[in-house]
Amino acid sequence: MLNKIIWRKTALMIVPALLLFCGCRNSADNEHRSFLQIGEFTINRISEVRTEVRDGAGRTLVLVPRDAPTPKDVAPQRLVRTPVQRVVAYGFFDVSTLRALGVLEDVLVGVTHPAEGWFIPEVRQGMAQGKIAYLGDSTSIDFERLKQQQPELVLTWDPAIIPMLDTLNIPCVITSTPTAMCLNARMRFVQFLAPFFGKEKEADAYFQRINNALMAIRERTVGAGLMPKVMWGDIYEKRVLVEPGNAWVGELVGLLTSDYLFDDVYGTSCIEIAVERFLYSGEQADILFTYRDRNSGATSKAALARINPLLKNIRPFTHGKVYAPLPHYYQSGDRLDEILTEIAAILHPEVYPGYQYRYFVELPDTDTVPSGAGS
């Protein structure tokens, strides 16, 4: 654990330089890259007609152009014809990545959230037109319906689905990893999915946009006088979940002249910790980002305290601030530059005067009583 903490501290110092270096690569460099590692994901261009990728579960898939001969050494469930034309996507993150690549309207044919749960216009419209099917909750997929949609690829965070898809000879990519995505991997993930759709140039342009935004944020906040102490997580009925220090949000807070109080926690996103540890950090914190949105009870500090009374005495509730994501936040991954900027504005409002929040909301102390409501 100590080595991980030392690595984390060092990484925070070198990340800005690495991002600047990566952002300065020209298009010729990108076109001729033969190997790219993005966190735990890799892309290996073996030849013009064969690209091997490693997904979040460590599985190798082979990408082959649609008109190329079928390689004899690849199982059908590991062979992906490109550009992919029909995709089922489990998570909001996967769908927003398709949107960042500019292929969402063309390729998405199945999702695991009903129409009323979507804020992305292209998804709502596709479901209304019958092109995009609701396949059931991610824990109870209707595989017959999935098969009817004839996907050429499934994007999912759930490795448990692999055996069933293998029997159907449908390739899938695991888009989650055992450890949380660092900031650089989160920014570059779009480049991992790009070869599936022949959208490498679009992915490079997206990364450049996000990188430019991050460098602008660093320049703007580097001289900020305040250094807020930040938590990101929540207490649930039986579990306490937080973002670890190796996650992109933890690294971002560290880069923004701020103190992330779970910096020493290492592991997966939404990692479980002891309630005592959460409350200890809560005694020091100035700002808490909760996972909950207003639909899950985050309408005020008092409302969250009613859900779990342990929260009411931590410092963000008594003397600090609590921020909740707006419902569309989790479907806005293609707007990562705006999200990074908004988090910077929350941590350092002194250098972002008049900033209007679009992805988070500061919770009031109590819920507003509707005008005319009875006592």
N, C-alpha and C positions, 0 to 999 in steps of 0.2 A: 504493500500500500504506500509506503514511504516513497518508493521509486516512482510510483504513478503520480504522487503529489509533486515531486521534484520535476518530473517531465511536464506536468501541467503548468507549473510556474514558468518553466523555460519556454513552453509553447506560446504562452501569452506574450512573451517578449518578441518571438520571432515571427508570429503569424502575420503582423502587418507587412513585414518585409517580404514574406512568401507570397502574400496576396498581391502585392505590388508587382513582384517578379512575374507571377502567373498572368496578371492582367496585361503585361507588356508583350506577351507572345504575339507574333503576327499570324495572319491567316495561313501563310505557307507552313509555319510550324505546326499548326493544328491539323492541316490536311495530311501531313506526313508522319504524324504520331503513330507508332506501331503498338505502344503499350501505355495504358493509362490506369493508375490506381486512384480510386476515390473512396477513402476510408477503407472499408472491407470489401468493396466492389472493385472488379478489374475488367478492363477491356484489352484484349490481345488480338491485333490484326495479323493473322497468319499469312493471308494472301488477299488478292482482290476479291476472291470468291469465298473466303472463310474468315470469320471473326469469332473468337471464343470469349465468352464473358463468364465471370463468376458472380453469382448473386449473393444475397445476404445470408443464405444458408450454406455457403461454400460450394454450391453445385455449379458445374460447368455446363453451359448451353452453347450451341454452335449456331451462328447466324450465317445464312447462305442466301444469296439473291434468288428471287423467285424463278428466274430462268436458268439457273445453274444446275448441273447434274446433282443428284442426291448422293451425298457422301455415304460410303458403305460402312464407315466406322462409327456412325452416330445413331443412337436409338431414336425412334420417332418422337418420343416425349421430350427429347433434348434438342431437337432440330427446329429452328425458327426460320421461316422464309421471310425475307425482307424485300421491300418495306411491309411491315405488318399492316393488315387492313381491318382486322376485327379484334377488339380488345374487351375483356371483362376486367374491371378494376374494383378491388375491395374498398380501398381507403380514400379519404378526401385528399391525402397527400399524393397518391398515385394519379388521381384525376386532375389535380391542379398542375402536376408535372406535365401531363398530356396537354394541358392548356398552354403552359409555358412554351411547349414545342410547336404549338399551332396546329395540332392534329386532333384535338378533342372532338370536334364536330364530325370529323371524317371517320374515326375509328372506334369510338366508344359504343358498345352494344349491350353492356350489362353492368349493374351496380348492386350494392348490398344495402342501400338506404332508400326508403320510399320517396316519392316525388316531393312530398311536403317537407322533407328534411333537407332539400337542396336550395342553395342560394345562387348557384352558378346558372345563368340563363340558358346556356347551351344544353345543360343536362335536363333542366325542367322542360325545355322545348322538345328535346329528343324523346323524353319519356311520354310527353303528351302526344307526340306523333307516332309512338309505338316502335321507334327505332331502338331505343334504349330500354331494356327490360329490368324490372326489379326482380332480383333472383332470391329474395328472402334475406333475413338477417344473416350476418356473417357466421353465426353459430349454427344455423340451420338452412344451409343452401339447398335450393331446389335444383339438383343436378340434372334432372330431365329438362327443366327450363333452360339451364345453362347450355346444355348440349344443343338445344334447338336454336340458340343464338349463334352457333357455329363460330365460337371464338378461335382465333389463331394463337392467342396468347392470353394468359391470366396474370394480372398483377395483384399480389396479395402479401399481407404481412404474416399470414397464417401457414406455417409449414405442415400443419396437420392435414391440409387439403391435398398434399402432393400425391399420396397413394391413389386417391380416387381419380385425380386428373391423369395420372400415369395410365390407369386402365382405359381411359378415354383417349389416350394419345394426344392430350392437349398440353403443350408446354406451359410452364408457369415460371414466373420470376418472383422470388421472395425479396421484397423491397425493404424489409426491416432487418436489423442486425442485433446480435446479442449485446453489443454495447451501443450506447446512444451515438448518433451522428455528431461529429464535431462541426464547428462552424464552416470550415472549408469543405467538408464532405456535403453538408447541407446545401451549400451554394453550388456545388458541382454535380449533384446527383442528376440533374437534367442532362448532363453530358454522358452519364451512364446509359440512360434510356434512349438517347439520340440515335445510336446505330440501328436500333430496332425499326426506326422509321425513316432513316436516311436524312436526319435533320441535324447533322453535326454543326453546320454553320449557324443555325438558329440557336442551338444550345450554347455555342461559344459566345454569341451575341448576348444571350441572357446572362451568362456568367459575368461577362464584362460589365453589364449594367449593374448587377448586384455588387460587384467588386468596386466599381466607381462610387456607388452609394456608400459602401463601408468605409472607403478611404476618405470620403467627404465627412462622414460622421466622426471618424478619428480626428481629423483636422479640426473639427468644430468643438469637440469635447475634450481634447487633450489638455487644455489649460483651465478646465472647469474647476472652480474652487471647492465645490461640495463633493463629498465622496459617500453617497448613500449606501447603506447596507441592505442587501436585497435577498429575498426568499422567493422560490417559485415552487408551489405545490399546495397540498391541502390535506386535511384530516378527514377521513371517511369513517363509516361506522366501525369497520374492523381493520382498516389499513391506513397507513400514512404514506403518501406518495409524493415524491419530489423529483425535480430535474437534477441529475448529478452534475458535478463540476465539469465533467468531460462532454456534456451535451452542448449543443450550439448556443443555447440561451445562457448557460453558465459562462462559456467563453466570451460571449458578447458582453455580458455584464462586466467581466474583468477587463475587457478592452476599452470600456467606456468610463474609465476612471471611477469605478465603483467597486464595491466589495461584495462578492457573491458568497453567502454564508454556508452554502453546501459545496464549496470548492473542494473539500477533502473527500466528498462522496464520489465513488466511481462505479459505473455500471450502465445498465440499460436506462432508456427513457422511462419516466414514471417508476423509478425504483422505490422499493419499500424501505423505510427506515423506522426506528423506534420513535414512539410518540414523545418520549422524554427528550430525544435529540431535536425534534422539531420545536418543542416548546422552549428549549434552551436557546436555539437560534432566534426564536420569536421574541425573546427578551431583549435582543440587540437590534433587530431589524427596523429599518425605516419604511420599507416598502415590501408588500406581499403581492405576488401575482398568483391568483387562484386559478385552478383548472376550470372551475365551475363558471358557466355563463348564467344569464338571467333565467333561462329555461330550466336550469337545475338548481335554482334557489339563490343565485348571487345577485340579489336586488339591492342589498344594503349590508353594512357590517352587522347590524342587528339581526338580519335574516340569516346570515351565515352562522352567527353565534347561537341562534336558536337551533340550527341543524346540528352543531357541535359546540356545546358550551365551553370546551377547552380553549377555543379560539378567542374568547372575549377578553382575556387578560393579556394576550401577547401585544407587543408594542405597536405593530401596524394598526391594531384595532383601537388602541387607547391614545397614542400620540403620533401615529404615522398614517400611511395611506395603503389602501387595498385596491388593486385593479383586477377587473375581470375581463375576459375576452368577450367581444360581441359575438353573437351566434355565427356570423359568417367568417370569423377569423380562421377557423380550422379548414375552411375551403379556399383560403386565399394564399396558398403557397406560391402561386405564380407572381405574387406581389411582394416577394420577400424583401426587396429594397425598401418598400414603403413600411413594412413591418419593422425592419431593423431601425429605420429612422424614427418610427413612433416610439419604440422602446427607449431610444436615446433621448427623445423629447420628454418622456416620463421621468427618466432618471436625472436629466439635466434641463429642467424647464427654463433655467436662467439663460441658456444659450439658444433656446427655441421659443422666444416670446410669441404668444398668440397662436401657438400650434393647435390645430383642431384634430382631436382624436377620431380615427376611423375604424380602428380594430380593437381598442380597449376602452373601458369606461372606468372612471374612478368611482368607487362605491360611496354613497352618502352614509352618514351614521345610522340613519333610520329610513324606513320606507316612507315615501310621501303619501300622505292621506289624501285621497281624491276629494276635490272640492264638493261640498254638500254632503259628504258622508256622515252618517249618524255616529254618535258617540258610543 
